[in-house]
């Protein structure tokens, strides 16, 4: 074997040892003799073996669950809140250099931000303004993770665990609110029905024949149900005199003259003529002798 091969084989092995393949969703941070050199992109790359060291960083969006946190709201309600955070690395060099473990650091920052942000809100705002809270959490986290080369894309509050007493109180409140709405809707319906009935009464008053037509229509509706009860409508004209007499003011009694004051004189009843008595029959002894 010629001396050329003794030189070529080690050089070939040294070149092959420096080859690195980086996936499309990764970046390679190169450290040369302990100092940051450059960032390699996806594809086949070569580094100086024994001199350079490459650290691969995943550029895909990372999803991390924020464990349930004990939060005390501004109105002194204790509850547990859990969330989900979505983030990705936009600068692989800063993600490796500026923070030791960017995954762990981002998770811890999300927990503390969740407790501090939700502690400033009241329970009603926490339950009603979920989108606004998510946006505020995303902005706060993105502001703190920007020096690390990390972009927080979204934060979603996943679950809010309320104490049992608070759940019962909220259930009673919701039930009372539903009852209030039902009563308001029923009252509104009664008002509209009364208004329509008043308009119908005005029409019937202007056209009395409409009342008779309504009677006939009611009879048709009753007969269609095949009921065994027969109903005869009473014309209003039969009871109108009684209504008019009730509405007419009653006349006051005329005062009596002083001559007639006192007890009335007794009136003599005319006697009937007396009937003649029948003739008296003599006794039997007188007739004989």
C-alpha positions, 0 to 999 in steps of 0.5 A: 500500500502506497503512503498516499492511502495512509494520508487519504484514509484519515483525511476522508474519515475526518471529513466524514466525521464533520458531516451533519444532517439537519431536518427541515424543522430544526436549526443547528447552533455552532459553537467553535472552541466554546464560542458562538460561531453561526446557525446552520439551516436545514440540509447537509452541513459540515462542521470542523470535527473536534473544534466545532460543536452543534446543538440542534434546536426544534423550531416547531410550535411547542404545546405545554400544559400549565399545571392547575394554579391556586388563584385568589381573585380580587374579590377573595374567591379561591379557585384552581386555574389551568391553561395551555401555552403555545410557543416556538423558537424564532431565534435558535442562537438566543434560545440556547445562549440566553437561557439554560433550558427555554422549555422549562423557563417558559413553563415556569414563567407561564405559571407565575404570570397566570397567578399574578394576572388572574389575581387582579381580576374579579370572579365575574370578569374571569368567567365572562372575559375569557378571550380578553384574559387570554390575549393579556396573558399572551402579551405578557408572556411574549414580552418576557420571552422575547429576549430568549428568542421565543415567540408565544403565539397563544395562551388559552385558559383551559379550566376553572375549578370553583369551590362547591359552595360557589358552584351552588351559589352561582346555580341559585343566582342563575335560577333566579335570573331565569325566573326573572326573565320568565316573569318579564317575558310573561308580563310583556306578553300580557301587556301586548295581549291587553293592548290587542284586546283593547284594539279589538274591543274598539273595532267591535264597538264600531261594528256590532255585527262583528261580535255576532260573527265572533260568536259563530266562529267560536261555535265552529271551533267548539264543534270541530273538537267533537265535544259533548257539551253544547254552548248557546251564546246569550245575545248581549241585547238581552242583558243590556237593559239590566246593564243600563239600569245599573249604570243609570243614577237611581232617583231619590225618594220624594219627601212626604207632606206633614199632613200625612206624617203619622200612623195611617188611619185604619180603613174600614173593610166593607162588610158583606151582606148577611145571608137570611137564616133558614126557617126553624123546624119545630120539634117532633113533640109539638107536631104530635099534640 
